[in-house]
Structures are given as C-alpha cells and as structure tokens.
C-alpha cells in the first residue's frame, strides 16, 4: 500500500476499522488507490453515517419522544 494512502487511513479511524472488518477493500485499495472514495461511501453506509440514515434515526427518536409524551399525558388525565 502506498505510504500516503496508509497515512490517510490512519488519520481516519473509521475507514481503518472498516478496512479491517472488510479485507476485500485492503486488496482493492492496495491495487488501485483511486477506489478509496468508493470505500469511503460504503463505509458511511456500513456505519450508518449517510444523510438518509441519520434523518431516519432522528425521526425514530422523535416518534419515541412523542409516544412518551402521549403516555405521560394519558397518565395525567
């Protein structure tokens, strides 16, 4: 692996962890460092860091809070 690519991966612990969990990416990046951006995208999806996944988590939390508020209101009445 090229030293610059490895230094970049060391600076991004999430990518290094993803690569260790998915060794196929180690082979791909070693052979062709230009696939690093593809690995970053797949890593975001794997760890749930995409925008849509974050919005979905936020909506789920919001629904939970609303449900708890409704339960508290029902117990108050």
Buried (B, 14 or more C-beta within 10 A) or exposed (E): EEEEEBEBBEEEEBBBBBBEEBEEBBEBBEEEBEBBEEBBEBBBEBEEEEEEEEEEEEEEEEEEEEEEEEEEEEEEE
